[in-house]
Amino acid sequence: MSSPAPPSPPEAPVPTVPTDVRYRDCAAAREAGAAPLHRGEPGCRDAMDRDADGIACED
């Protein structure tokens, strides 16, 4: 007779990123640890992407 399989460890919760985040500027995004931001990510705005390459606050 085989012994039952040990219980699997609980899954770690998946962190959620707020979708309504807005950074005043790149300095604020960097301070929050969010820079660089990519087009489509929460908090990314065209005004923050000076060279229009889809990546804001990269410098």
PDB file as gemmi writes it, atoms N, CA and C in Angstrom:
CRYST1    1.000    1.000    1.000  90.00  90.00  90.00 P 1                      
ATOM      1  N   MET A   1       0.843  -1.159   0.000  1.00  0.00           N  
ATOM      2  CA  MET A   1       0.000   0.000   0.000  1.00  0.00           C  
ATOM      3  C   MET A   1       0.900   1.238   0.000  1.00  0.00           C  
ATOM      4  N   SER A   2       0.653   2.150  -0.889  1.00  0.00           N  
ATOM      5  CA  SER A   2       1.496   3.352  -0.962  1.00  0.00           C  
ATOM      6  C   SER A   2       0.942   4.456  -0.071  1.00  0.00           C  
ATOM      7  N   SER A   3       1.832   5.285   0.396  1.00  0.00           N  
ATOM      8  CA  SER A   3       1.385   6.384   1.260  1.00  0.00           C  
ATOM      9  C   SER A   3       0.883   7.540   0.390  1.00  0.00           C  
ATOM     10  N   PRO A   4      -0.016   8.330   0.940  1.00  0.00           N  
ATOM     11  CA  PRO A   4      -0.556   9.443   0.141  1.00  0.00           C  
ATOM     12  C   PRO A   4       0.532  10.483  -0.136  1.00  0.00           C  
ATOM     13  N   ALA A   5       0.365  11.193  -1.219  1.00  0.00           N  
ATOM     14  CA  ALA A   5       1.327  12.238  -1.588  1.00  0.00           C  
ATOM     15  C   ALA A   5       1.288  13.355  -0.552  1.00  0.00           C  
ATOM     16  N   PRO A   6       2.437  13.919  -0.256  1.00  0.00           N  
ATOM     17  CA  PRO A   6       2.443  15.026   0.713  1.00  0.00           C  
ATOM     18  C   PRO A   6       1.672  16.221   0.149  1.00  0.00           C  
ATOM     19  N   PRO A   7       1.079  17.000   1.028  1.00  0.00           N  
ATOM     20  CA  PRO A   7       0.319  18.156   0.527  1.00  0.00           C  
ATOM     21  C   PRO A   7       1.255  19.152  -0.151  1.00  0.00           C  
ATOM     22  N   SER A   8       0.769  19.766  -1.210  1.00  0.00           N  
ATOM     23  CA  SER A   8       1.607  20.753  -1.887  1.00  0.00           C  
ATOM     24  C   SER A   8       1.586  22.069  -1.116  1.00  0.00           C  
ATOM     25  N   PRO A   9       2.691  22.793  -1.174  1.00  0.00           N  
ATOM     26  CA  PRO A   9       2.750  24.062  -0.445  1.00  0.00           C  
ATOM     27  C   PRO A   9       1.755  25.059  -1.037  1.00  0.00           C  
ATOM     28  N   PRO A  10       1.261  25.959  -0.216  1.00  0.00           N  
ATOM     29  CA  PRO A  10       0.305  26.942  -0.751  1.00  0.00           C  
ATOM     30  C   PRO A  10       0.995  27.837  -1.776  1.00  0.00           C  
ATOM     31  N   GLU A  11       0.239  28.244  -2.782  1.00  0.00           N  
ATOM     32  CA  GLU A  11       0.797  29.111  -3.811  1.00  0.00           C  
ATOM     33  C   GLU A  11       0.960  30.518  -3.256  1.00  0.00           C  
ATOM     34  N   ALA A  12       2.056  31.147  -3.633  1.00  0.00           N  
ATOM     35  CA  ALA A  12       2.284  32.529  -3.207  1.00  0.00           C  
ATOM     36  C   ALA A  12       1.312  33.438  -3.953  1.00  0.00           C  
ATOM     37  N   PRO A  13       0.785  34.430  -3.276  1.00  0.00           N  
ATOM     38  CA  PRO A  13      -0.142  35.334  -3.968  1.00  0.00           C  
ATOM     39  C   PRO A  13       0.580  36.099  -5.071  1.00  0.00           C  
ATOM     40  N   VAL A  14      -0.113  36.316  -6.160  1.00  0.00           N  
ATOM     41  CA  VAL A  14       0.445  37.061  -7.276  1.00  0.00           C  
ATOM     42  C   VAL A  14       0.250  38.544  -6.992  1.00  0.00           C  
ATOM     43  N   PRO A  15       1.342  39.307  -6.977  1.00  0.00           N  
ATOM     44  CA  PRO A  15       1.175  40.734  -6.700  1.00  0.00           C  
ATOM     45  C   PRO A  15       0.392  41.406  -7.820  1.00  0.00           C  
ATOM     46  N   THR A  16      -0.454  42.318  -7.460  1.00  0.00           N  
ATOM     47  CA  THR A  16      -1.239  43.030  -8.460  1.00  0.00           C  
ATOM     48  C   THR A  16      -0.678  44.430  -8.637  1.00  0.00           C  
ATOM     49  N   VAL A  17      -0.698  44.890  -9.854  1.00  0.00           N  
ATOM     50  CA  VAL A  17      -0.231  46.232 -10.168  1.00  0.00           C  
ATOM     51  C   VAL A  17      -1.456  47.095 -10.391  1.00  0.00           C  
ATOM     52  N   PRO A  18      -1.547  48.201  -9.675  1.00  0.00           N  
ATOM     53  CA  PRO A  18      -2.710  49.054  -9.879  1.00  0.00           C  
ATOM     54  C   PRO A  18      -2.745  49.565 -11.318  1.00  0.00           C  
ATOM     55  N   THR A  19      -3.910  49.572 -11.915  1.00  0.00           N  
ATOM     56  CA  THR A  19      -4.034  50.038 -13.292  1.00  0.00           C  
ATOM     57  C   THR A  19      -4.321  51.526 -13.359  1.00  0.00           C  
ATOM     58  N   ASP A  20      -4.603  52.153 -12.226  1.00  0.00           N  
ATOM     59  CA  ASP A  20      -4.932  53.573 -12.222  1.00  0.00           C  
ATOM     60  C   ASP A  20      -3.780  54.440 -11.721  1.00  0.00           C  
ATOM     61  N   VAL A  21      -2.570  53.909 -11.708  1.00  0.00           N  
ATOM     62  CA  VAL A  21      -1.419  54.659 -11.211  1.00  0.00           C  
ATOM     63  C   VAL A  21      -1.058  55.763 -12.205  1.00  0.00           C  
ATOM     64  N   ARG A  22      -0.664  56.907 -11.686  1.00  0.00           N  
ATOM     65  CA  ARG A  22      -0.228  58.016 -12.538  1.00  0.00           C  
ATOM     66  C   ARG A  22       0.943  58.701 -11.844  1.00  0.00           C  
ATOM     67  N   TYR A  23       2.034  58.829 -12.571  1.00  0.00           N  
ATOM     68  CA  TYR A  23       3.214  59.485 -12.032  1.00  0.00           C  
ATOM     69  C   TYR A  23       3.258  60.926 -12.526  1.00  0.00           C  
ATOM     70  N   ARG A  24       3.620  61.839 -11.643  1.00  0.00           N  
ATOM     71  CA  ARG A  24       3.698  63.263 -11.987  1.00  0.00           C  
ATOM     72  C   ARG A  24       4.732  63.472 -13.094  1.00  0.00           C  
ATOM     73  N   ASP A  25       5.852  62.762 -12.968  1.00  0.00           N  
ATOM     74  CA  ASP A  25       6.940  62.884 -13.933  1.00  0.00           C  
ATOM     75  C   ASP A  25       7.860  61.675 -13.783  1.00  0.00           C  
ATOM     76  N   CYS A  26       8.928  61.668 -14.556  1.00  0.00           N  
ATOM     77  CA  CYS A  26       9.852  60.529 -14.501  1.00  0.00           C  
ATOM     78  C   CYS A  26      10.540  60.416 -13.151  1.00  0.00           C  
ATOM     79  N   ALA A  27      10.797  61.547 -12.509  1.00  0.00           N  
ATOM     80  CA  ALA A  27      11.421  61.487 -11.182  1.00  0.00           C  
ATOM     81  C   ALA A  27      10.522  60.725 -10.215  1.00  0.00           C  
ATOM     82  N   ALA A  28       9.220  60.958 -10.300  1.00  0.00           N  
ATOM     83  CA  ALA A  28       8.276  60.256  -9.428  1.00  0.00           C  
ATOM     84  C   ALA A  28       8.225  58.765  -9.775  1.00  0.00           C  
ATOM     85  N   ALA A  29       8.288  58.436 -11.065  1.00  0.00           N  
ATOM     86  CA  ALA A  29       8.287  57.028 -11.480  1.00  0.00           C  
ATOM     87  C   ALA A  29       9.550  56.329 -10.982  1.00  0.00           C  
ATOM     88  N   ARG A  30      10.686  57.013 -11.067  1.00  0.00           N  
ATOM     89  CA  ARG A  30      11.943  56.429 -10.573  1.00  0.00           C  
ATOM     90  C   ARG A  30      11.895  56.232  -9.064  1.00  0.00           C  
ATOM     91  N   GLU A  31      11.378  57.238  -8.359  1.00  0.00           N  
ATOM     92  CA  GLU A  31      11.284  57.150  -6.901  1.00  0.00           C  
ATOM     93  C   GLU A  31      10.420  55.967  -6.474  1.00  0.00           C  
ATOM     94  N   ALA A  32       9.385  55.670  -7.269  1.00  0.00           N  
ATOM     95  CA  ALA A  32       8.496  54.550  -6.963  1.00  0.00           C  
ATOM     96  C   ALA A  32       9.086  53.218  -7.418  1.00  0.00           C  
ATOM     97  N   GLY A  33      10.233  53.258  -8.112  1.00  0.00           N  
ATOM     98  CA  GLY A  33      10.851  52.028  -8.598  1.00  0.00           C  
ATOM     99  C   GLY A  33      10.184  51.484  -9.844  1.00  0.00           C  
ATOM    100  N   ALA A  34       9.437  52.333 -10.553  1.00  0.00           N  
ATOM    101  CA  ALA A  34       8.677  51.875 -11.707  1.00  0.00           C  
ATOM    102  C   ALA A  34       9.367  52.152 -13.040  1.00  0.00           C  
ATOM    103  N   ALA A  35      10.389  52.994 -13.053  1.00  0.00           N  
ATOM    104  CA  ALA A  35      11.035  53.366 -14.315  1.00  0.00           C  
ATOM    105  C   ALA A  35      12.082  52.327 -14.699  1.00  0.00           C  
ATOM    106  N   PRO A  36      12.280  52.066 -15.961  1.00  0.00           N  
ATOM    107  CA  PRO A  36      11.582  52.672 -17.082  1.00  0.00           C  
ATOM    108  C   PRO A  36      10.192  52.074 -17.267  1.00  0.00           C  
ATOM    109  N   LEU A  37       9.336  52.859 -17.882  1.00  0.00           N  
ATOM    110  CA  LEU A  37       7.969  52.422 -18.164  1.00  0.00           C  
ATOM    111  C   LEU A  37       7.858  52.113 -19.654  1.00  0.00           C  
ATOM    112  N   HIS A  38       7.102  51.083 -19.981  1.00  0.00           N  
ATOM    113  CA  HIS A  38       6.899  50.721 -21.381  1.00  0.00           C  
ATOM    114  C   HIS A  38       5.471  51.050 -21.793  1.00  0.00           C  
ATOM    115  N   ARG A  39       5.317  51.420 -23.061  1.00  0.00           N  
ATOM    116  CA  ARG A  39       3.997  51.755 -23.593  1.00  0.00           C  
ATOM    117  C   ARG A  39       3.008  50.647 -23.236  1.00  0.00           C  
ATOM    118  N   GLY A  40       1.862  51.058 -22.690  1.00  0.00           N  
ATOM    119  CA  GLY A  40       0.823  50.112 -22.304  1.00  0.00           C  
ATOM    120  C   GLY A  40       0.861  49.747 -20.830  1.00  0.00           C  
ATOM    121  N   GLU A  41       1.978  50.011 -20.161  1.00  0.00           N  
ATOM    122  CA  GLU A  41       2.057  49.728 -18.730  1.00  0.00           C  
ATOM    123  C   GLU A  41       1.346  50.822 -17.944  1.00  0.00           C  
ATOM    124  N   PRO A  42       0.791  50.459 -16.787  1.00  0.00           N  
ATOM    125  CA  PRO A  42       0.153  51.472 -15.945  1.00  0.00           C  
ATOM    126  C   PRO A  42       1.138  52.590 -15.609  1.00  0.00           C  
ATOM    127  N   GLY A  43       0.680  53.817 -15.731  1.00  0.00           N  
ATOM    128  CA  GLY A  43       1.499  54.970 -15.396  1.00  0.00           C  
ATOM    129  C   GLY A  43       2.277  55.547 -16.560  1.00  0.00           C  
ATOM    130  N   CYS A  44       2.378  54.821 -17.660  1.00  0.00           N  
ATOM    131  CA  CYS A  44       3.130  55.312 -18.812  1.00  0.00           C  
ATOM    132  C   CYS A  44       2.260  56.270 -19.622  1.00  0.00           C  
ATOM    133  N   ARG A  45       2.842  57.431 -19.946  1.00  0.00           N  
ATOM    134  CA  ARG A  45       2.150  58.421 -20.775  1.00  0.00           C  
ATOM    135  C   ARG A  45       3.092  58.863 -21.884  1.00  0.00           C  
ATOM    136  N   ASP A  46       2.529  59.229 -23.027  1.00  0.00           N  
ATOM    137  CA  ASP A  46       3.349  59.686 -24.150  1.00  0.00           C  
ATOM    138  C   ASP A  46       4.226  60.870 -23.761  1.00  0.00           C  
ATOM    139  N   ALA A  47       3.728  61.762 -22.902  1.00  0.00           N  
ATOM    140  CA  ALA A  47       4.491  62.946 -22.494  1.00  0.00           C  
ATOM    141  C   ALA A  47       5.776  62.569 -21.758  1.00  0.00           C  
ATOM    142  N   MET A  48       5.849  61.378 -21.216  1.00  0.00           N  
ATOM    143  CA  MET A  48       7.035  60.937 -20.479  1.00  0.00           C  
ATOM    144  C   MET A  48       8.047  60.239 -21.390  1.00  0.00           C  
ATOM    145  N   ASP A  49       7.653  59.966 -22.627  1.00  0.00           N  
ATOM    146  CA  ASP A  49       8.507  59.264 -23.590  1.00  0.00           C  
ATOM    147  C   ASP A  49       9.060  60.287 -24.581  1.00  0.00           C  
ATOM    148  N   ARG A  50      10.157  60.939 -24.205  1.00  0.00           N  
ATOM    149  CA  ARG A  50      10.693  62.051 -24.998  1.00  0.00           C  
ATOM    150  C   ARG A  50      11.109  61.655 -26.409  1.00  0.00           C  
ATOM    151  N   ASP A  51      11.637  60.461 -26.610  1.00  0.00           N  
ATOM    152  CA  ASP A  51      12.086  60.082 -27.947  1.00  0.00           C  
ATOM    153  C   ASP A  51      11.083  59.203 -28.685  1.00  0.00           C  
ATOM    154  N   ALA A  52       9.889  59.020 -28.123  1.00  0.00           N  
ATOM    155  CA  ALA A  52       8.784  58.290 -28.764  1.00  0.00           C  
ATOM    156  C   ALA A  52       9.170  56.881 -29.204  1.00  0.00           C  
ATOM    157  N   ASP A  53       9.982  56.200 -28.393  1.00  0.00           N  
ATOM    158  CA  ASP A  53      10.376  54.832 -28.742  1.00  0.00           C  
ATOM    159  C   ASP A  53       9.572  53.773 -27.995  1.00  0.00           C  
ATOM    160  N   GLY A  54       8.578  54.224 -27.208  1.00  0.00           N  
ATOM    161  CA  GLY A  54       7.749  53.275 -26.470  1.00  0.00           C  
ATOM    162  C   GLY A  54       8.258  52.989 -25.071  1.00  0.00           C  
ATOM    163  N   ILE A  55       9.378  53.599 -24.701  1.00  0.00           N  
ATOM    164  CA  ILE A  55       9.941  53.416 -23.365  1.00  0.00           C  
ATOM    165  C   ILE A  55      10.095  54.793 -22.729  1.00  0.00           C  
ATOM    166  N   ALA A  56       9.374  55.017 -21.652  1.00  0.00           N  
ATOM    167  CA  ALA A  56       9.418  56.304 -20.964  1.00  0.00           C  
ATOM    168  C   ALA A  56      10.380  56.236 -19.786  1.00  0.00           C  
ATOM    169  N   CYS A  57      10.985  57.349 -19.496  1.00  0.00           N  
ATOM    170  CA  CYS A  57      11.869  57.499 -18.323  1.00  0.00           C  
ATOM    171  C   CYS A  57      13.060  56.549 -18.363  1.00  0.00           C  
ATOM    172  N   GLU A  58      13.602  56.322 -19.544  1.00  0.00           N  
ATOM    173  CA  GLU A  58      14.716  55.380 -19.629  1.00  0.00           C  
ATOM    174  C   GLU A  58      16.060  56.004 -19.334  1.00  0.00           C  
ATOM    175  N   ASP A  59      16.125  57.310 -19.210  1.00  0.00           N  
ATOM    176  CA  ASP A  59      17.437  57.911 -18.920  1.00  0.00           C  
ATOM    177  C   ASP A  59      17.490  58.488 -17.541  1.00  0.00           C  
TER     178      ASP A  59                                                      
END                                                                             
